[in-house]
Amino acid sequence: MAAAPVWSVDPRTGKQREQVAVEATSQEVDAAVRAAHAARGALADRAVRAAFLRAAADLLDGAAARVVEAADAETALGPGRLTGELARTTGQLRAFADIVDEGSYLDVRIDRADPSLSPPRPELRRYKVPLGVVAVYAASNFPLAFSVPGGDTASALAAGCPVVVKAHPDHPATSELCASLLRRAAVTAGLPADVVAVVHGFDAGLELIRHPLVTAAGFTGSIRGGRALFDAAAARPVPIPFHGELGSLNPVVVTPAAAAERAEEIGTGLAGSVTLGVGQFCVKPGLVLVPEGADGDRLTGALAKALGETGPGVLLDHRMRENFVTGVRERAALPGVTAPVTPGPAGEHTVGAGYLSVPAALLLEGGAHELLTEECFGPVTVVVRYADQEEAGAVLRGLPGNLSATLQLSSAETDGGPGPAAELLAQVTALAGRIVVNGWPTGVAVAPAQHHGGPYPAATSHSTSVGGTAIERWLRPVAYQSVPDPLLPPELREANPLGLPRRVTGG
């Protein structure tokens, strides 16, 4: 039986552009993983790894026009957005190169022997080593920053782990182009090209997670798809870590004082966040708690105006468009739900933005209305009108885990101290991995203190997929007890020949 072709499709027309590849067979997946496994020793040299990451960034920047053109043709995200995403991607690669050079990610710790303690302490030296081959599952909505050259790949390579990427079917040509640049960068740095490989196809993704030489996986996508892979990773004879980002509602709470102080500003800002990238950001605010009354009405009026002035957009593919249209229709049909600005189809290939509204008391009844607390991918949000903080708190207590939670507070409420604002902050801290005050969650800065994750189903682990500490996902600690210095890894030897940061206990 012939392998299924992999087509690049234009979401603006729904038409096939070109055949990019064929879906990988189980034998081809096996070959890719085995080649990556064989190449892992070449990544041991930190200086070579750092040079590789910088070379990859340089090659991607050098091919920026081709990369952006390919990604726009397959995603309709636009050259402006994609140019920014490419800069984020190459900046991320260089940031991880700096992390590798600096070395503190190895977390070197030395406890010197102390026989006077009770019980006596032996000599202990600990650091972290790479896990091995990492499987990366590319995301649909970020064809660069969360796909072949994205954060999972960059952090795994920085840790010293070869990567096999399961490309997303929405942008196969972009994936192949980026993979070729990364493989060329590897060779430029003196590494085997096979430290990075790409496979295509649904079945290939399953073969990849089950392969005995794959030691960990990173995923960004839907709850359904991520949970299936998560379960497969756990069901292996030797289970492996699965770091999945699965879905998020990203609740927003607008306090009465904030609505009174700047209703129009909040409503307009909310519209911009909901429609950014045609509502296809994983941190899009999908549920917004707005107080009842005149100030809340002013806010929703500004929201309606801004959404009404937003032009139609193209979603990443026609399957997502159909899911969006169906999802909005099902939610709008629930009793008591209104659609002041109706989201949905705006043309054969486009959708319009909008929002739904529901009283908090109705949402708290549960039942069919629980659908409103599930993510709907696309340019729509649910406005929940609440009577008081007790009702708002009850809604928050019923929500699943999230990547982000946002509080819109008044200037008086941000002065600090005990009170309703502090109580809200504590409540949403239990819900999400990133808390935003008087801003919007869309836009995740690549920075050392960033955390992009959260309680399930936002993520399947407590790690982050953005920021410097993302490297920790692909490492494991090893302690050496009473090992003679000449036998220790260079990272742990007494003379510290590599000049690594280290924590030392004892004289």
Secondary structure, 3 states (H helix, E strand, C coil): CCCCEEEEEECCCCEEEEEEEECCCHHHHHHHHHHHHHHHHHHHCHHHHHHHHHHHHHHHHHCHHHHHHHHHHHHCCCHHHHHHHHHHHHHHHHHHHHHHHHCHHHCEEEECCECCCCCCECCEEEEEEECCEEEEECCCCCCCCCCCCCHHHHHHHHHCCCEEEECCCCCHHHHHHHHHHHHHHHHHCCCCHHHEEEECCHHHHHHHHHCCCEEEEEEECCHHHHHHHHHHHHHCCCCCCEEEECCCCCCEEECHHHHHHHHHHHHHHHHHHHHHHHHCCCCCCCEEEEECCHHHHHHHHHHHHHHHCCCCECCCCHHHHHHHHHHHHHHHCCCCCEEEECCEECCCCCEECEEEEEEHHHHCCCHHHHHHHCCCCCCEEEEEEECCHHHHHHHHHCCCCEEEEEEECCCCHHHCCCCHHHHHHHHHHCCEEEEEECCCCCCCCCCCCCCCCCCCCCECCCCCCCCHHHHHHHEEEEEEECCCHHHCCHHHCCCCCCCCCEEEECC
